[in-house]
Amino acid sequence: MYFLESDCCRSGEVTAASASYHGDIMKLFPYGHATHPQWQMAAGLALAQLRAQMALHGYASAPSLGLLYITDHYTAQAQDILDFLGAELPEITDWAGTVGVGIASNNVEYFDEPALAVMLCELPSDQYRVFSGVSPLPPVGASHFQAHTALVHADASTPDVAELIDEMAQRTGSGYVFGGLASSRNGAVQFALSGNGNVKGQGAASGVFRGGLSGVAFAQGAALMSRVTQGCQPVSREHEITACDNNVVTELDGQSALEVMMADLGVSLDVPREALEKVRTTLVGLRSGDGLQDGRIRRPGQFGADVVVRHIIGLDPARSGIAIADVPQVGMKLAFCERNAEAARADLVRVCAEIREELEPEEVTLEVANALSASEAESAPHPARRIAGAIYVSCAGRGGPHFGAPSAELQIVRRALGDVPLVGFFAGGEIARHHLYGYTGVLTVFTTQE
């Protein structure tokens, strides 16, 4: 078999989960972010931003849930950072978060530098629950708390992590979870702390974990809307898998899978160097079903939300097969694809526009219309958007480097979604619905109904 070099990301899909929030006035979630070689300085700068916003009209003044994301430069100081923020913000009783090789906030990305981002969420205490390996989320119906969806952080080294994510989704009423795998060059850590460490089953746990899954589950009263944006574009028509053996696809449309791929890519194993160079830049998009999701039809020339992208990890000439980083089934659809920055940009703009169109009122006053249409230099978070805050989890292989400039991906989000509170991280695999994805972005917003 020929084995191919590839990076560590895996791949993904799209969906939305929504509910109603019990409140007439949206309060924006305070957020702060900073970079500095000393974590104390970065935390102090972010804390100053949080306190300034909490004193402003329109921002939440009594939040209780903190989301914390750090770059892997701060991995060794994770406990110190959590302890410091917990002491400085005693009103925040619950914390969740993780580490990434990069982190995100509104209009900015921090890659390969020491940085942190924090967002403080004001939600009714009965509408969310922090969970971890020592305080797991109970199955549906096994507790008075009924999870509708969940923000999930996971360690990629956890055995059968994809299966655990699927099982976690089954513990929610919607079957939809979102989040990502921690990404770090210095060991993956997760933050999960509730009631100053007094979560049932958690005992004196410090709130910093390694391995497994953790995060925040949300009840149906916490209004959330989530979308997944794809980062790859098909370069072939869709084929049906007609034979496979474990992770090796041997037949497509009844023909040799290897021959079909070579024909689609316009290369031949008679020229192995050229063929392998082409295959190394090629991935596969897999789907099952009829290509429909949430009433939306697949867009020509682009992958829909029902497609997961996987690496090609080897070629098997003896069986005329293609080894992929998944275990497909006969009857699934497969298309060859490649990463495409322009397609990724267009799809990111699309999902942001979908969220805005669904949330912004059809009729607004002149004052509100002017606020919503203000230039980027003058724009500011506005209640008319009905977005209190946002979480964005993107692939570590995306970000500014993929989109052509520092912070380019988050600048696209800001221009398309609007200037809203936002934090997130760049993951080693993105989580949406009950799948583990790669080369995607998962955008989730907290919102209120009219």
C-alpha positions in Angstrom: 0.0 0.0 0.0 1.1 3.6 -0.6 0.7 5.6 2.6 0.1 9.3 2.3 1.2 12.3 4.4 -1.7 14.3 5.9 -2.4 16.6 8.8 -4.4 15.6 11.8 -7.8 17.2 11.2 -10.8 15.1 10.5 -14.1 16.2 9.0 -17.7 17.3 9.2 -21.3 18.6 8.6 -24.2 21.1 9.4 -27.5 21.6 11.4 -29.4 24.0 13.7 -31.0 23.7 17.1 -33.2 26.4 18.4 -35.5 27.2 21.3 -37.0 30.1 23.1 -35.4 32.2 25.8 -37.4 33.4 28.8 -36.7 37.2 28.7 -37.9 40.2 26.9 -34.6 42.1 26.5 -31.5 40.6 25.2 -28.3 41.3 27.2 -25.1 41.1 25.3 -22.5 38.7 26.8 -19.4 40.5 28.0 -16.2 39.2 26.4 -12.5 39.9 26.4 -9.3 38.7 24.8 -5.6 39.5 24.9 -2.1 38.3 24.1 0.9 38.6 26.3 4.0 36.5 27.1 2.9 36.6 30.7 -0.5 35.0 31.4 -1.2 37.4 34.3 -1.0 40.4 31.9 -3.2 38.8 29.3 -5.8 37.8 31.9 -5.7 41.2 33.5 -6.3 42.9 30.1 -9.2 40.6 29.3 -10.6 41.1 32.8 -10.6 44.9 32.3 -12.6 44.5 29.1 -15.1 42.3 30.8 -15.6 44.6 33.7 -15.9 47.6 31.5 -18.6 45.9 29.4 -20.6 44.7 32.4 -20.9 48.3 33.5 -22.4 49.3 30.1 -26.1 49.5 29.4 -27.2 46.6 27.2 -24.6 44.1 28.4 -25.2 41.4 30.9 -24.4 42.6 34.4 -25.0 39.3 36.3 -23.6 36.4 34.2 -22.8 33.1 35.8 -21.3 31.0 33.1 -17.8 31.7 31.8 -16.3 30.2 28.5 -12.5 30.2 28.5 -10.2 29.4 25.6 -6.4 29.5 25.8 -3.7 28.9 23.2 -1.3 26.1 23.9 1.4 28.5 25.0 -0.5 28.7 28.3 -1.2 25.0 28.7 1.1 24.7 31.7 -0.6 27.6 33.4 -4.2 26.5 32.7 -5.0 25.9 36.4 -3.4 29.3 37.4 -5.5 31.1 34.8 -8.7 29.4 35.9 -8.0 30.1 39.6 -7.2 33.8 38.9 -10.4 34.4 36.8 -12.5 32.5 39.4 -11.1 34.6 42.2 -11.5 37.9 40.3 -15.0 37.0 39.0 -16.6 35.2 42.0 -20.1 35.7 40.5 -19.1 33.3 37.7 -19.9 30.0 39.3 -19.5 27.8 36.2 -16.6 27.5 33.7 -16.0 25.6 30.6 -13.5 25.7 27.8 -10.4 24.2 26.3 -7.0 24.8 24.5 -6.2 25.3 20.8 -3.2 26.0 18.7 -5.2 29.1 17.9 -8.1 30.9 19.5 -10.7 33.3 18.2 -12.6 36.3 19.3 -14.6 39.0 17.5 -12.6 40.0 14.4 -9.3 38.5 15.6 -7.4 35.2 15.6 -4.4 34.4 17.8 -2.2 31.7 16.3 1.2 30.6 17.6 1.2 33.2 20.4 0.2 33.2 24.1 -3.4 34.4 24.3 -6.7 33.8 25.9 -10.4 34.7 25.3 -13.3 34.8 27.7 -17.0 35.3 27.3 -19.5 35.6 30.2 -22.9 34.2 29.6 -26.1 35.3 31.4 -28.5 32.3 31.3 -31.0 31.1 33.9 -29.3 28.6 36.2 -31.8 25.9 35.4 -31.1 26.2 31.7 -27.5 24.8 31.6 -25.3 22.3 33.3 -21.5 21.9 33.1 -20.4 18.3 32.7 -17.1 16.3 32.6 -15.8 12.8 33.0 -16.3 13.0 36.8 -19.7 14.6 36.5 -21.2 13.2 33.3 -24.3 14.3 31.5 -27.1 11.8 32.4 -29.1 10.0 29.7 -32.4 11.6 28.5 -35.1 11.2 31.2 -32.6 10.1 33.9 -32.5 13.6 35.6 -34.7 16.6 36.3 -32.3 18.5 34.0 -33.3 17.8 30.4 -30.4 18.6 28.0 -31.6 19.9 24.6 -28.1 20.4 23.1 -24.5 20.7 24.3 -21.2 22.5 23.8 -18.7 19.7 23.8 -14.9 19.8 24.2 -13.0 16.6 23.7 -9.5 15.2 23.7 -8.5 13.6 20.4 -6.4 11.0 22.2 -9.5 9.6 23.9 -10.2 6.1 22.6 -13.3 5.9 20.3 -13.8 9.6 20.6 -16.2 9.7 17.6 -18.4 7.1 19.1 -18.4 9.0 22.4 -19.5 12.1 20.6 -22.4 10.2 19.0 -23.3 8.8 22.4 -23.2 12.3 23.9 -25.6 13.5 21.2 -28.0 10.8 22.2 -28.1 12.2 25.7 -29.7 15.4 24.4 -33.3 16.0 23.3 -32.3 17.4 19.9 -29.6 14.9 19.1 -27.4 17.9 18.2 -24.1 18.8 19.9 -21.5 21.3 18.8 -17.8 22.0 19.7 -14.5 20.5 18.8 -11.4 18.6 19.7 -8.7 20.4 21.8 -5.6 21.1 19.7 -2.3 21.6 21.4 1.4 20.9 21.0 1.9 20.8 24.8 -0.9 18.5 26.0 -4.6 19.0 25.7 -6.5 20.5 28.7 -10.2 21.2 29.3 -12.0 23.5 31.7 -15.1 22.2 33.4 -16.0 23.7 36.8 -19.4 24.3 38.4 -20.4 25.7 41.8 -16.7 26.3 42.7 -16.0 22.7 42.3 -19.0 21.4 44.1 -20.7 19.6 41.2 -22.3 16.4 42.3 -19.6 13.7 41.7 -16.9 16.2 41.1 -15.8 16.7 44.7 -12.7 18.8 45.1 -11.8 18.5 41.4 -9.8 21.5 40.2 -11.7 22.2 37.1 -8.8 21.4 34.7 -9.1 18.0 33.0 -7.1 15.9 30.5 -8.8 13.3 28.3 -12.4 12.5 27.7 -15.3 14.9 27.0 -16.5 18.0 28.9 -18.6 21.0 28.2 -21.9 22.6 28.9 -25.4 21.1 28.2 -28.2 23.5 27.5 -31.9 23.0 28.2 -34.5 23.9 25.6 -35.1 27.3 27.2 -31.6 28.5 26.3 -32.0 29.8 22.7 -29.3 28.5 20.3 -28.8 28.5 16.6 -26.0 26.6 15.0 -24.6 26.1 11.5 -21.7 24.3 9.9 -19.7 25.7 7.1 -17.7 23.5 4.7 -14.1 24.1 3.7 -13.8 21.7 0.8 -15.2 21.6 -2.8 -16.0 18.5 -4.8 -13.7 17.8 -7.9 -15.6 14.8 -9.1 -19.2 13.7 -9.5 -20.7 11.6 -6.7 -20.2 7.8 -6.8 -21.9 5.0 -4.9 -19.8 2.8 -2.8 -20.6 -0.7 -4.0 -17.9 -2.7 -2.2 -15.6 -2.0 0.8 -13.5 -3.9 3.3 -13.2 -2.2 6.7 -11.7 1.3 5.8 -10.8 0.3 2.2 -13.2 1.3 -0.6 -12.8 -1.3 -3.3 -15.6 -0.5 -5.7 -17.4 2.7 -6.8 -20.4 2.3 -9.1 -19.4 -1.4 -9.6 -16.0 -0.5 -10.9 -12.5 -0.5 -9.4 -12.4 2.3 -6.9 -8.7 3.0 -7.6 -9.4 3.2 -11.3 -12.4 5.5 -10.8 -10.3 7.9 -8.6 -7.4 8.0 -11.1 -9.8 8.8 -13.9 -11.5 11.5 -11.9 -8.2 13.1 -10.9 -6.7 12.8 -14.4 -3.6 10.8 -13.3 -2.2 7.3 -13.6 -0.2 5.0 -11.4 2.0 4.5 -14.5 3.4 7.9 -13.4 3.4 7.2 -9.7 5.1 10.4 -8.5 2.6 12.6 -10.3 -0.3 10.5 -9.1 0.8 10.5 -5.5 1.3 14.2 -5.5 -2.3 14.7 -6.7 -3.8 12.2 -4.3 -2.0 13.8 -1.3 -4.0 17.0 -2.0 -7.3 15.1 -2.4 -9.9 14.1 0.2 -13.2 12.3 0.0 -16.6 13.6 0.9 -19.0 10.9 2.3 -22.7 11.0 2.8 -25.7 8.8 3.4 -29.3 9.6 2.7 -30.9 11.7 0.0 -28.8 14.9 0.3 -31.5 16.9 2.0 -31.1 18.5 5.4 -33.4 20.8 7.3 -35.4 21.4 4.1 -32.3 22.8 2.3 -31.3 21.3 -1.0 -27.6 20.6 -1.7 -26.0 23.5 -3.6 -24.4 22.5 -7.0 -20.6 22.5 -6.9 -20.6 22.6 -3.1 -20.9 20.0 -0.3 -24.1 20.2 1.8 -24.4 19.8 5.5 -24.9 16.0 5.2 -21.3 15.5 3.9 -18.3 14.5 6.1 -14.8 14.9 4.7 -12.2 12.3 5.3 -8.5 11.9 4.4 -7.2 9.4 1.9 -4.6 7.5 3.9 -3.4 5.0 1.4 -3.8 3.2 -1.9 -4.1 -0.6 -2.2 -3.3 -1.6 -5.8 -3.7 -5.3 -4.9 -7.4 -4.8 -4.2 -7.7 -1.7 -6.5 -8.8 0.0 -3.3 -8.6 3.4 -1.6 -8.0 3.5 2.2 -9.7 6.4 3.9 -9.8 7.7 7.5 -13.2 6.2 8.2 -15.2 3.0 8.0 -17.7 3.5 5.1 -20.6 1.3 4.3 -22.0 -0.1 1.0 -24.6 2.3 -0.4 -22.9 5.5 0.9 -22.1 8.2 -1.6 -18.5 9.3 -2.2 -17.1 12.3 -4.0 -13.4 13.3 -4.3 -12.7 16.8 -3.1 -10.0 19.3 -2.3 -9.6 22.3 0.1 -10.7 25.5 -1.6 -10.4 28.9 0.1 -12.9 30.7 -2.2 -15.5 28.1 -1.7 -14.9 28.1 2.1 -15.2 31.9 2.1 -18.5 31.9 0.2 -20.0 29.2 2.4 -18.9 31.0 5.6 -20.6 34.1 4.4 -23.7 32.1 3.5 -24.2 30.5 6.9 -23.7 33.9 8.6 -26.2 35.5 6.3 -28.7 32.7 7.1 -28.4 33.4 10.8 -28.8 37.1 10.3 -31.8 36.8 8.0 -33.6 34.5 10.4 -32.9 36.7 13.5 -33.2 40.3 12.3 -36.8 41.7 12.4 -38.5 42.3 9.1 -39.6 45.8 10.2 -37.3 48.1 12.1 -37.2 51.8 13.1 -35.0 54.2 11.1 -32.6 54.4 14.1 -32.3 50.6 14.2 -31.9 50.3 10.4 -29.1 52.9 10.5 -27.4 51.0 13.3 -27.6 47.7 11.5 -26.3 49.1 8.2 -23.5 51.2 9.7 -20.0 50.9 8.2 -17.6 48.4 9.8 -15.8 51.3 11.5 -19.0 52.5 13.2 -20.7 49.1 13.8 -21.4 47.8 17.3 -23.4 45.0 18.8 -27.0 45.9 18.6 -30.0 44.2 20.3 -31.9 44.2 17.0 -29.7 41.4 15.8 -31.1 39.3 18.7 -27.6 37.7 19.2 -26.3 37.8 22.7 -23.1 36.1 21.9 -21.5 33.5 19.6 -19.1 30.6 19.7 -17.0 29.7 16.7 -15.0 26.5 16.4 -12.9 26.2 13.2 -10.4 23.7 11.9 -6.8 24.3 12.9 -6.1 24.0 9.1 -8.3 27.0 8.4 -8.0 30.5 9.9 -6.1 33.4 8.5 -3.4 31.3 6.9 -6.0 29.5 4.7 -8.0 32.6 3.9 -4.9 34.6 2.9 -4.3 37.1 5.8 -4.0 37.3 9.6 -7.4 37.0 11.2 -9.1 36.8 7.8 -11.6 34.1 8.8 -12.9 35.9 11.8 -13.0 39.2 9.8 -15.3 37.4 7.4 -17.5 36.3 10.2 -17.7 39.9 11.6 -18.5 41.4 8.2 -21.2 38.8 7.5 -22.7 38.2 10.9 -22.2 41.7 12.4 -20.2 42.9 15.3 -21.3 40.6 18.1 -19.6 39.1 21.2 -17.7 36.0 20.1 -15.1 33.5 21.4 -13.9 30.2 20.1 -10.9 28.1 19.1 -9.2 26.3 16.3 -9.7 22.6 16.7 -8.2 19.2 15.7 -11.6 18.2 14.6 -15.0 19.9 14.7 -18.2 18.6 16.3 -21.6 19.2 14.9 -24.8 17.2 15.3 -23.4 13.8 16.3 -20.4 13.8 13.9 -16.7 14.6 14.0 -15.7 16.8 11.1 -12.6 18.5 9.7 -11.9 21.6 7.5 -15.2 23.0 8.7 -16.3 25.9 10.9 -19.1 25.5 13.5 -20.9 28.8 14.3 -23.3 28.8 17.2 -25.2 31.9 18.5 -27.1 32.5 21.7 -30.2 34.4 20.8 -33.7 35.5 21.9 -37.1 35.2 20.4 -39.1 38.4 19.5 
